[in-house]
Amino acid sequence: MSPVVYSFLAGLIAMGFAVAGLFFLSFWRRSRDSLFATFAAAFWLMALNQALVALLGVPREEQSWIFLLRLAAFVLIIIAILRKNMGPAGR
């Protein structure tokens, strides 16, 4: 795959993550449920991760510090789900 196509696809994926974050932010505005705010932050971290991979030209993402952004996003999602499911029943 040519570098131009790779950069285009990486930008497309980053934009998709950012748009998903905006959708979760709009859900949070309506419900004020912290689950949606956390999901929005996680998707923006994944968008930043993908954008940095494309802009910096990292050949192996899993061996660079940028991978920590993706790890933080998934940890945020796991914590948000656990908080939602283990919280008080009266919420």
C-alpha positions as CSV (number, residue, x, y, z in Angstrom):
1,M,0.0,0.0,0.0
2,S,1.4,3.4,-0.9
3,P,2.1,6.0,1.8
4,V,-0.5,8.3,0.5
5,V,-3.3,5.7,0.7
6,Y,-2.0,4.7,4.2
7,S,-2.2,8.3,5.4
8,F,-5.6,8.8,3.9
9,L,-7.0,5.7,5.6
10,A,-5.4,6.6,8.9
11,G,-6.9,10.1,8.7
12,L,-10.3,8.6,7.9
13,I,-10.1,6.3,10.9
14,A,-9.0,9.1,13.2
15,M,-12.0,11.2,11.9
16,G,-14.3,8.3,12.6
17,F,-13.1,8.0,16.2
18,A,-13.5,11.8,16.7
19,V,-17.1,11.7,15.3
20,A,-17.9,8.8,17.6
21,G,-16.6,10.9,20.5
22,L,-18.9,13.7,19.5
23,F,-21.9,11.4,19.4
24,F,-21.1,10.2,22.9
25,L,-20.7,13.8,24.0
26,S,-24.2,14.7,22.7
27,F,-25.6,11.7,24.6
28,W,-23.8,12.9,27.7
29,R,-25.4,16.4,27.3
30,R,-28.9,14.9,27.3
31,S,-28.5,12.4,30.1
32,R,-25.5,13.7,32.2
33,D,-24.4,10.1,32.6
34,S,-20.7,9.9,33.2
35,L,-20.5,6.7,31.1
36,F,-21.1,8.7,27.9
37,A,-18.5,11.4,28.9
38,T,-15.9,8.7,29.5
39,F,-16.7,7.0,26.2
40,A,-16.3,10.3,24.5
41,A,-12.9,10.9,26.1
42,A,-11.8,7.4,25.2
43,F,-12.7,7.8,21.5
44,W,-10.9,11.1,21.4
45,L,-7.8,9.4,22.8
46,M,-8.1,6.7,20.0
47,A,-8.5,9.5,17.4
48,L,-5.3,11.2,18.8
49,N,-3.5,7.9,18.7
50,Q,-4.4,7.2,15.1
51,A,-3.6,10.8,14.0
52,L,-0.2,10.6,15.7
53,V,0.6,7.3,14.0
54,A,-0.2,8.8,10.6
55,L,1.5,12.1,11.2
56,L,4.7,10.8,12.7
57,G,5.0,7.8,10.4
58,V,5.4,5.3,13.1
59,P,6.2,1.9,11.4
60,R,5.2,-0.3,14.4
61,E,2.7,1.3,16.7
62,E,2.8,-1.5,19.2
63,Q,6.5,-0.7,19.9
64,S,6.2,3.0,20.5
65,W,5.0,5.3,23.3
66,I,1.9,6.1,21.2
67,F,0.4,2.8,22.0
68,L,-0.1,4.0,25.6
69,L,-2.8,6.4,24.3
70,R,-4.8,3.4,23.0
71,L,-4.2,1.5,26.2
72,A,-5.4,4.5,28.3
73,A,-8.6,4.6,26.1
74,F,-9.4,1.0,26.7
75,V,-8.7,1.3,30.4
76,L,-11.1,4.3,30.5
77,I,-13.8,2.2,28.8
78,I,-13.3,-0.7,31.2
79,I,-13.4,1.5,34.2
80,A,-16.6,3.3,33.0
81,I,-18.4,0.0,32.4
82,L,-17.4,-1.3,35.8
83,R,-18.5,1.9,37.5
84,K,-21.8,1.8,35.7
85,N,-22.5,-1.9,36.6
86,M,-21.2,-1.9,40.2
87,G,-22.6,1.5,41.2
88,P,-25.5,1.9,43.6
89,A,-28.8,0.5,42.4
90,G,-30.6,3.7,43.0
91,R,-28.9,5.7,40.2
